[in-house]
């Protein structure tokens, strides 16, 4: 039988990264759960075996249930009737299969019914699910909202809501409103506290993914008379209590199986999460970072599917007496697609490991005081997670859109028809660079790490690592690219306080220069690791991608550098429409 985990040996390489030993040690609290739960691991090898076995189940369900349903789900979509959402029949089957396989609440602690997985294997599952059906990944992946309940809710709320998610109930995060969009400070859904201390919500939310879910996290204005982020709080709404109806489902370009809803709140009972006024400032920021990592995983899954569809078609389609894969114009596209896919995946799992490290230490800090070394470690990885999340979300989503485009290009005229999956892939891919913060907003989040040196410092750490002779030339090229980037940052920084809008105008170029160089280092390092471990097939494939992507990164960095060097700031006015 087909399996979307075992047919991709790259995933096992990323799962076996050396940092995973430290991550698992922290996550498992030195394996103290082993005496309380019969499915808890006794040591590192036992834990890794558990992740491998569960991911094998994910791969099986995805290949043999979810992927075969994808076309029908795309055609049927979700429906709205009587204020409620009815999923497509295939989506219902997918959810049922995931529940029966125990794939809900994967990252939640065992005491709530979860598997206590670190972020990295959970994100790996999201990568695999997205390859099977990008829209369904939204329904399945929103279980990640339970992380916000675990981090910020009180113990009673954790006990009541998290086990329900682990049993298979669905979640949503209700943030966006018709007049707010990306400007969440403008959210006006009203939260009113009654005399008995309870809360009710009134207003409208729009563009809410899986908006008729069982459990909602809701951003609402709790402070009368405020109009900024300091007046917003986070609430839990339980669908069992009523008070929220779906006005309509948006008619979208893609991800048709994922219902995007407009919701009407009418005295909907809700529970405050954590403290008042911290809804946007603290809780939503944590929620969004988790969601952005999920979209990065979704994007990598799309890139994987797009590349495989293009590769298969190019090998089968004959023109002028031979398969089109033999033409340089075609095999260059395929190689570039593979390079972007592999580089995106390397960045995704580097980011997920950083998130794992700081979250595990942060969680431990609620149980005991961290040692000075642990506090330093948490601070280090927290900064890296903050810096790498917008890179992973922004660049992986752009690459998945480019790969979806090239998948159709390889198919030619046939790709424009609904006979092939690439047409659906193209439509599904487009949203990844928009929701949970557009690419432009990811640049806004990333640019401070350009000017504070976070990216440059990390590049220096990569440069200090050793690689075999096979990757030396690539490493030298990437070191040169890093120096080009450093000089470009210096040039922009020297003018950013003098010329209004100049730094913002150059921000995308600087972030891309940083991202492509970092991705190049990571891909070469991972390819080298595969070679050292004797994984010949993985090493050979990744080495080719490392060569291709290093060439790509070097050219893109040079292009952006040339633009910055030759740009006259007086021309800024020419760009204003």
C-alpha positions as semicolon CSV with decimal commas, in nm:
position;residue;x (nm);y (nm);z (nm)
1;X;0,000;0,000;0,000
2;X;0,106;0,355;-0,066
3;X;0,238;0,556;0,227
4;X;0,319;0,929;0,219
5;X;0,570;0,897;0,504
6;X;0,772;0,593;0,405
7;X;0,787;0,699;0,038
8;X;0,976;1,015;0,140
9;X;1,304;0,925;0,316
10;X;1,390;1,296;0,352
11;X;1,138;1,310;0,638
12;X;1,323;1,048;0,840
13;X;1,646;1,242;0,795
14;X;1,487;1,554;0,941
15;X;1,324;1,358;1,222
16;X;1,664;1,217;1,320
17;X;1,837;1,557;1,352
18;X;2,093;1,561;1,641
19;X;1,902;1,836;1,829
20;X;1,606;1,599;1,866
21;X;1,779;1,419;2,154
22;X;1,777;1,738;2,363
23;X;1,423;1,822;2,253
24;X;1,288;1,482;2,354
25;X;1,475;1,488;2,684
26;X;1,308;1,820;2,772
27;X;0,966;1,728;2,636
28;X;0,960;1,395;2,823
29;X;1,102;1,539;3,149
30;X;1,361;1,261;3,146
31;X;1,087;1,007;3,067
32;X;0,896;1,041;3,393
33;X;0,563;0,965;3,218
34;X;0,672;0,607;3,157
35;X;0,548;0,500;3,499
36;X;0,206;0,663;3,452
37;X;0,108;0,583;3,090
38;X;0,165;0,254;2,916
39;X;0,226;0,430;2,584
40;X;0,486;0,676;2,719
41;X;0,848;0,613;2,608
42;X;1,116;0,489;2,845
43;X;1,412;0,648;2,664
44;X;1,509;0,847;2,356
45;X;1,511;0,551;2,119
46;X;1,167;0,447;2,242
47;X;1,035;0,801;2,186
48;X;1,176;0,819;1,833
49;X;1,027;0,480;1,756
50;X;0,686;0,612;1,870
51;X;0,714;0,917;1,643
52;X;0,815;0,695;1,353
53;X;0,523;0,457;1,407
54;X;0,265;0,735;1,437
55;X;0,401;0,912;1,129
56;X;0,374;0,580;0,946
57;X;0,004;0,578;1,040
58;X;-0,029;0,938;0,921
59;X;0,133;0,843;0,592
60;X;-0,100;0,545;0,550
61;X;-0,419;0,744;0,624
62;X;-0,305;1,026;0,395
63;X;-0,216;0,802;0,101
64;X;-0,513;0,567;0,122
65;X;-0,798;0,779;0,260
66;X;-0,737;1,153;0,240
67;X;-0,561;1,180;-0,098
68;X;-0,817;0,963;-0,283
69;X;-1,095;1,188;-0,145
70;X;-0,928;1,515;-0,245
71;X;-1,080;1,556;-0,591
72;X;-1,435;1,485;-0,475
73;X;-1,395;1,720;-0,179
74;X;-1,273;1,993;-0,416
75;X;-1,581;1,946;-0,637
76;X;-1,834;1,922;-0,353
77;X;-1,694;2,169;-0,103
78;X;-1,859;2,255;0,227
79;X;-2,220;2,377;0,250
80;X;-2,408;2,610;0,484
81;X;-2,767;2,544;0,587
82;X;-2,964;2,679;0,880
83;X;-2,661;2,856;1,024
84;X;-2,453;2,538;1,034
85;X;-2,173;2,397;0,816
86;X;-2,192;2,059;0,651
87;X;-1,851;1,930;0,542
88;X;-1,805;1,756;0,210
89;X;-1,861;1,381;0,243
90;X;-1,491;1,316;0,185
91;X;-1,392;1,559;0,461
92;X;-1,618;1,372;0,705
93;X;-1,448;1,045;0,608
94;X;-1,107;1,205;0,652
95;X;-1,190;1,336;1,000
96;X;-1,334;1,000;1,100
97;X;-1,018;0,823;0,984
98;X;-0,796;1,066;1,177
99;X;-1,004;1,026;1,493
100;X;-0,997;0,647;1,474
101;X;-0,621;0,655;1,413
102;X;-0,568;0,874;1,722
103;X;-0,422;1,163;1,525
104;X;-0,596;1,445;1,713
105;X;-0,435;1,638;1,998
106;X;-0,095;1,500;1,900
107;X;0,112;1,764;2,079
108;X;-0,099;1,778;2,396
109;X;0,024;1,623;2,724
110;X;-0,077;1,266;2,801
111;X;-0,273;1,371;3,111
112;X;-0,523;1,536;2,873
113;X;-0,536;1,240;2,635
114;X;-0,270;1,362;2,392
115;X;0,044;1,196;2,256
116;X;0,283;1,457;2,401
117;X;0,459;1,493;2,066
118;X;0,716;1,768;2,019
119;X;0,635;2,030;1,757
120;X;0,871;1,879;1,497
121;X;0,699;1,540;1,441
122;X;0,360;1,711;1,466
123;X;0,462;1,960;1,194
124;X;0,594;1,666;0,993
125;X;0,245;1,514;1,008
126;X;0,103;1,848;0,885
127;X;0,347;1,842;0,593
128;X;0,224;1,493;0,500
129;X;-0,146;1,579;0,543
130;X;-0,109;1,886;0,322
131;X;0,041;1,677;0,045
132;X;-0,271;1,459;0,060
133;X;-0,527;1,744;0,067
134;X;-0,422;2,103;0,135
135;X;-0,769;2,214;0,241
136;X;-0,815;1,925;0,483
137;X;-0,489;2,017;0,654
138;X;-0,675;2,324;0,783
139;X;-0,946;2,115;0,950
140;X;-0,696;1,871;1,098
141;X;-0,423;2,125;1,173
142;X;-0,638;2,365;1,374
143;X;-0,602;2,120;1,662
144;X;-0,290;2,330;1,719
145;X;-0,515;2,597;1,875
146;X;-0,528;2,369;2,180
147;X;-0,169;2,477;2,241
148;X;-0,296;2,826;2,325
149;X;-0,543;2,682;2,577
150;X;-0,263;2,475;2,727
151;X;-0,028;2,775;2,752
152;X;-0,265;3,042;2,881
153;X;-0,594;2,900;3,014
154;X;-0,655;2,803;3,376
155;X;-0,641;2,440;3,489
156;X;-1,018;2,398;3,488
157;X;-1,040;2,516;3,126
158;X;-0,755;2,286;3,027
159;X;-0,929;1,990;3,190
160;X;-1,260;2,064;3,016
161;X;-1,147;2,155;2,664
162;X;-0,816;1,988;2,578
163;X;-0,942;1,628;2,620
164;X;-1,224;1,709;2,378
165;X;-0,970;1,815;2,115
166;X;-0,769;1,499;2,176
167;X;-1,087;1,296;2,124
168;X;-1,139;1,461;1,785
169;X;-1,344;1,778;1,830
170;X;-1,250;2,058;1,592
171;X;-1,120;2,409;1,663
172;X;-1,104;2,752;1,503
173;X;-0,944;3,086;1,581
174;X;-1,189;3,371;1,529
175;X;-0,975;3,679;1,473
176;X;-1,056;3,859;1,149
177;X;-1,349;4,101;1,100
178;X;-1,495;4,268;0,791
179;X;-1,338;4,608;0,868
180;X;-1,020;4,487;1,039
181;X;-0,847;4,243;0,802
182;X;-0,480;4,216;0,895
183;X;-0,514;4,511;1,135
184;X;-0,621;4,310;1,439
185;X;-0,597;4,617;1,661
186;X;-0,918;4,729;1,492
187;X;-1,120;4,425;1,607
188;X;-1,455;4,544;1,749
189;X;-1,646;4,221;1,834
190;X;-1,785;4,320;2,171
191;X;-1,728;4,122;2,489
192;X;-1,961;4,223;2,773
193;X;-1,925;4,106;3,131
194;X;-2,254;4,039;3,306
195;X;-2,329;4,101;3,672
196;X;-2,254;3,739;3,761
197;X;-1,906;3,773;3,610
198;X;-1,976;3,570;3,295
199;X;-1,914;3,703;2,945
200;X;-2,118;3,725;2,624
201;X;-1,998;3,812;2,274
202;X;-2,178;4,017;2,009
203;X;-2,072;4,112;1,657
204;X;-1,942;3,964;1,332
205;X;-1,629;3,775;1,233
206;X;-1,525;3,712;0,873
207;X;-1,283;3,479;0,690
208;X;-1,288;3,231;0,978
209;X;-1,136;2,898;0,877
210;X;-1,348;2,607;0,997
211;X;-1,581;2,864;1,152
212;X;-1,846;2,618;1,270
213;X;-1,597;2,425;1,481
214;X;-1,672;2,274;1,822
215;X;-1,438;2,501;2,019
216;X;-1,343;2,857;1,919
217;X;-1,068;3,090;2,036
218;X;-1,209;3,440;1,992
219;X;-1,041;3,783;1,996
220;X;-1,289;4,041;2,127
221;X;-1,297;4,394;2,269
222;X;-1,349;4,367;2,642
223;X;-1,262;4,724;2,742
224;X;-1,535;4,980;2,681
225;X;-1,423;5,291;2,491
226;X;-1,092;5,150;2,362
227;X;-0,993;5,127;1,998
228;X;-0,646;4,972;2,003
229;X;-0,487;4,639;2,090
230;X;-0,480;4,712;2,462
231;X;-0,858;4,677;2,482
232;X;-0,869;4,322;2,343
233;X;-0,897;3,993;2,532
234;X;-0,906;3,626;2,435
235;X;-1,213;3,408;2,491
236;X;-1,319;3,046;2,450
237;X;-1,657;2,990;2,286
238;X;-1,811;2,643;2,314
239;X;-2,046;2,556;2,030
240;X;-2,255;2,345;2,271
241;X;-2,375;2,666;2,437
242;X;-2,515;2,825;2,118
243;X;-2,516;3,190;2,022
244;X;-2,305;3,180;1,703
245;X;-2,443;3,116;1,356
246;X;-2,274;3,087;1,020
247;X;-2,412;3,358;0,793
248;X;-2,238;3,220;0,485
249;X;-1,941;3,025;0,354
250;X;-1,707;3,218;0,125
251;X;-1,692;3,099;-0,237
252;X;-1,316;3,056;-0,265
253;X;-1,067;2,990;-0,542
254;X;-0,922;2,686;-0,368
255;X;-0,908;2,478;-0,047
256;X;-1,276;2,412;-0,111
257;X;-1,308;2,150;0,162
258;X;-1,205;2,403;0,427
259;X;-1,514;2,616;0,508
260;X;-1,423;2,985;0,540
261;X;-1,711;3,138;0,734
262;X;-1,876;3,465;0,823
263;X;-2,000;3,431;1,181
264;X;-2,267;3,624;1,371
265;X;-2,232;3,634;1,751
266;X;-2,556;3,703;1,938
267;X;-2,510;3,706;2,316
268;X;-2,282;3,404;2,276
269;X;-2,161;3,278;2,616
270;X;-1,782;3,277;2,641
271;X;-1,502;3,228;2,890
272;X;-1,210;3,466;2,939
273;X;-0,869;3,309;2,873
274;X;-0,591;3,434;3,097
275;X;-0,594;3,806;3,180
276;X;-0,795;4,087;3,030
277;X;-0,626;4,319;2,779
278;X;-0,362;4,061;2,678
279;X;-0,566;3,904;2,397
280;X;-0,371;4,059;2,110
281;X;-0,056;4,167;2,285
282;X;0,032;3,821;2,416
283;X;-0,209;3,539;2,334
284;X;-0,284;3,604;1,967
285;X;0,084;3,661;1,891
286;X;0,160;3,313;2,030
287;X;-0,140;3,168;1,844
288;X;-0,036;3,330;1,515
289;X;0,324;3,211;1,537
290;X;0,201;2,854;1,576
291;X;-0,040;2,901;1,286
292;X;0,234;3,046;1,067
293;X;0,454;2,745;1,128
294;X;0,155;2,531;1,030
295;X;0,114;2,724;0,703
296;X;0,485;2,675;0,633
297;X;0,427;2,299;0,671
298;X;0,119;2,324;0,451
299;X;0,327;2,504;0,189
300;X;0,597;2,238;0,192
301;X;0,330;1,970;0,146
302;X;0,196;2,157;-0,158
303;X;0,548;2,191;-0,300
304;X;0,598;1,817;-0,256
305;X;0,276;1,733;-0,437
306;X;0,342;1,985;-0,717
307;X;0,691;1,849;-0,777
308;X;0,578;1,486;-0,783
309;X;0,293;1,560;-1,025
310;X;0,526;1,753;-1,256
311;X;0,799;1,488;-1,241
312;X;0,559;1,206;-1,324
313;X;0,402;1,392;-1,615
314;X;0,739;1,498;-1,759
315;X;0,854;1,136;-1,756
316;X;0,542;1,015;-1,935
317;X;0,473;1,294;-2,187
318;X;0,651;1,242;-2,519
319;X;0,719;1,520;-2,769
320;X;0,946;1,517;-3,075
321;X;1,018;1,150;-3,019
322;X;1,124;1,156;-2,652
323;X;0,993;1,225;-2,302
324;X;0,991;1,596;-2,227
325;X;1,196;1,537;-1,910
326;X;1,497;1,505;-2,142
327;X;1,473;1,864;-2,263
328;X;1,692;2,118;-2,075
329;X;1,407;2,370;-2,059
330;X;1,199;2,112;-1,870
331;X;1,459;1,945;-1,650
332;X;1,582;2,286;-1,534
333;X;1,231;2,366;-1,412
334;X;1,205;2,031;-1,234
335;X;1,545;2,066;-1,069
336;X;1,460;2,416;-0,950
337;X;1,127;2,293;-0,812
338;X;1,308;2,017;-0,622
339;X;1,568;2,262;-0,492
340;X;1,300;2,498;-0,363
341;X;1,109;2,207;-0,207
342;X;1,413;2,067;-0,028
343;X;1,531;2,409;0,089
344;X;1,183;2,491;0,221
345;X;1,169;2,164;0,413
346;X;1,513;2,222;0,566
347;X;1,407;2,569;0,683
348;X;1,072;2,438;0,813
349;X;1,230;2,177;1,039
350;X;1,510;2,404;1,155
351;X;1,239;2,647;1,265
352;X;1,028;2,375;1,429
353;X;1,328;2,257;1,631
354;X;1,387;2,611;1,758
355;X;1,020;2,630;1,858
356;X;1,047;2,292;2,029
357;X;1,345;2,400;2,234
358;X;1,207;2,723;2,371
359;X;0,854;2,589;2,426
360;X;0,979;2,287;2,620
361;X;1,195;2,506;2,844
362;X;0,916;2,760;2,886
363;X;0,681;2,479;2,993
364;X;0,935;2,346;3,241
365;X;0,970;2,697;3,387
366;X;0,607;2,672;3,504
367;X;0,698;2,364;3,709
368;X;1,033;2,473;3,854
369;X;1,291;2,746;3,827
370;X;1,520;2,711;3,529
371;X;1,893;2,699;3,585
372;X;2,095;2,997;3,450
373;X;2,209;2,781;3,158
374;X;1,851;2,678;3,083
375;X;1,731;3,039;3,091
376;X;2,009;3,132;2,849
377;X;1,917;2,838;2,627
378;X;1,548;2,936;2,627
379;X;1,628;3,297;2,539
380;X;1,858;3,188;2,256
381;X;1,606;2,955;2,094
382;X;1,313;3,190;2,151
383;X;1,490;3,459;1,950
384;X;1,572;3,213;1,672
385;X;1,212;3,086;1,661
386;X;1,087;3,444;1,641
387;X;1,328;3,516;1,355
388;X;1,282;3,195;1,158
389;X;0,900;3,169;1,176
390;X;0,833;3,458;0,932
391;X;1,110;3,329;0,706
392;X;0,962;2,980;0,698
393;X;0,606;3,101;0,644
394;X;0,694;3,373;0,393
395;X;0,949;3,197;0,175
396;X;0,796;2,848;0,183
397;X;0,457;2,985;0,079
398;X;0,611;3,184;-0,206
399;X;0,806;2,879;-0,321
400;X;0,496;2,658;-0,309
401;X;0,314;2,908;-0,530
402;X;0,606;2,907;-0,773
403;X;0,616;2,527;-0,774
404;X;0,241;2,507;-0,835
405;X;0,284;2,749;-1,126
406;X;0,570;2,543;-1,270
407;X;0,373;2,221;-1,225
408;X;0,111;2,358;-1,463
409;X;0,382;2,485;-1,697
410;X;0,530;2,135;-1,722
411;X;0,183;2,000;-1,807
412;X;0,136;2,264;-2,077
413;X;-0,219;2,301;-2,206
414;X;-0,328;1,989;-2,020
415;X;-0,239;2,161;-1,693
416;X;-0,505;2,424;-1,758
417;X;-0,770;2,155;-1,765
418;X;-0,941;1,997;-1,466
419;X;-0,834;1,651;-1,583
420;X;-0,509;1,679;-1,389
421;X;-0,446;1,747;-1,020
422;X;-0,209;2,037;-1,094
423;X;-0,505;2,270;-1,160
424;X;-0,634;2,206;-0,807
425;X;-0,284;2,233;-0,661
426;X;-0,245;2,575;-0,824
427;X;-0,570;2,703;-0,674
428;X;-0,498;2,554;-0,331
429;X;-0,145;2,695;-0,320
430;X;-0,247;3,056;-0,372
431;X;-0,386;3,114;-0,023
432;X;-0,066;3,009;0,158
433;X;0,107;3,342;0,095
434;X;-0,203;3,534;0,211
435;X;-0,362;3,390;0,524
436;X;-0,211;3,401;0,873
437;X;-0,026;3,711;0,757
438;X;0,062;3,789;0,396
439;X;0,419;3,757;0,274
440;X;0,445;4,134;0,308
441;X;0,357;4,105;0,678
442;X;0,613;3,828;0,722
443;X;0,872;4,072;0,587
444;X;0,758;4,326;0,849
445;X;0,806;4,060;1,119
446;X;1,144;3,952;0,985
447;X;1,311;4,284;0,906
448;X;1,405;4,370;1,264
449;X;1,610;4,050;1,274
450;X;1,791;4,178;0,967
451;X;1,893;4,502;1,137
452;X;1,962;4,350;1,482
453;X;2,191;4,089;1,327
454;X;1,999;3,772;1,422
455;X;2,021;3,629;1,070
456;X;2,383;3,730;1,018
457;X;2,487;3,576;1,349
458;X;2,312;3,252;1,260
459;X;2,485;3,246;0,921
460;X;2,819;3,271;1,102
461;X;2,723;2,969;1,311
462;X;2,643;2,772;0,996
463;X;2,970;2,882;0,837
464;X;3,159;2,742;1,136
465;X;3,017;2,392;1,081
466;X;3,224;2,147;0,880
467;X;3,112;1,976;0,562
468;X;3,275;1,720;0,337
469;X;3,468;1,803;0,023
470;X;3,155;1,743;-0,187
471;X;2,992;2,056;-0,041
472;X;3,294;2,282;0,005
473;X;3,240;2,481;-0,315
474;X;2,876;2,543;-0,226
475;X;2,976;2,653;0,123
476;X;3,228;2,902;-0,015
477;X;2,963;3,043;-0,249
478;X;2,720;3,079;0,042
479;X;2,984;3,248;0,258
480;X;3,032;3,499;-0,024
481;X;2,655;3,546;-0,044
482;X;2,644;3,606;0,332
483;X;2,909;3,876;0,298
484;X;2,715;4,036;0,012
485;X;2,409;4,034;0,235
486;X;2,602;4,191;0,524
487;X;2,721;4,477;0,303
488;X;2,369;4,533;0,168
489;X;2,231;4,552;0,523
490;X;2,499;4,806;0,616
491;X;2,417;5,019;0,314
492;X;2,042;5,026;0,383
493;X;2,095;5,077;0,758
494;X;2,316;5,379;0,692
495;X;2,030;5,555;0,512
496;X;1,720;5,424;0,688
497;X;1,698;5,713;0,936
498;X;1,768;5,976;0,670
499;X;1,521;5,876;0,401
500;X;1,160;5,807;0,495
501;X;1,035;5,477;0,361
502;X;1,372;5,365;0,222
503;X;1,431;5,077;0,465
504;X;1,073;4,952;0,426
505;X;1,112;4,965;0,049
506;X;1,427;4,751;0,062
507;X;1,301;4,519;0,337
508;X;1,174;4,242;0,109
509;X;1,506;4,225;-0,073
510;X;1,706;4,204;0,248
511;X;1,478;3,939;0,398
512;X;1,496;3,728;0,082
513;X;1,876;3,761;0,075
514;X;1,890;3,637;0,434
515;X;1,637;3,361;0,375
516;X;1,790;3,221;0,058
517;X;2,140;3,219;0,208
518;X;2,021;3,046;0,526
519;X;1,823;2,792;0,324
520;X;2,132;2,723;0,117
521;X;2,343;2,657;0,426
522;X;2,077;2,432;0,576
523;X;2,030;2,227;0,260
524;X;2,404;2,169;0,222
525;X;2,440;2,079;0,591
526;X;2,151;1,832;0,577
527;X;2,280;1,678;0,254
528;X;2,621;1,640;0,418
529;X;2,458;1,478;0,724
530;X;2,276;1,229;0,498
531;X;2,608;1,140;0,334
532;X;2,782;1,095;0,670
533;X;2,502;0,863;0,785
534;X;2,541;0,648;0,474
535;X;2,192;0,734;0,341
536;X;2,312;0,713;-0,017
537;X;1,983;0,774;-0,199
538;X;1,882;1,068;0,022
539;X;2,234;1,211;0,010
540;X;2,253;1,192;-0,369
541;X;1,913;1,356;-0,417
542;X;1,978;1,630;-0,161
543;X;2,328;1,696;-0,296
544;X;2,187;1,771;-0,638
545;X;1,927;1,999;-0,480
546;X;2,201;2,167;-0,277
547;X;2,394;2,245;-0,595
548;X;2,086;2,377;-0,773
549;X;1,964;2,584;-0,480
550;X;2,308;2,728;-0,408
551;X;2,321;2,853;-0,767
552;X;1,972;2,998;-0,726
553;X;2,053;3,164;-0,393
554;X;2,379;3,310;-0,520
555;X;2,207;3,461;-0,824
556;X;1,914;3,602;-0,623
557;X;2,143;3,757;-0,360
558;X;2,355;3,916;-0,635
559;X;2,041;4,050;-0,806
560;X;1,907;4,212;-0,490
561;X;2,249;4,349;-0,402
562;X;2,284;4,507;-0,746
563;X;1,942;4,670;-0,710
564;X;2,029;4,813;-0,367
565;X;2,371;4,936;-0,483
566;X;2,240;5,111;-0,792
567;X;1,912;5,246;-0,652
568;X;1,878;5,621;-0,620
569;X;1,654;5,697;-0,318
570;X;1,519;5,997;-0,506
571;X;1,336;5,745;-0,726
572;X;1,115;5,630;-0,437
573;X;0,851;5,877;-0,551
574;X;0,834;5,697;-0,888
575;X;0,696;5,389;-0,712
576;X;0,414;5,573;-0,538
577;X;0,093;5,536;-0,735
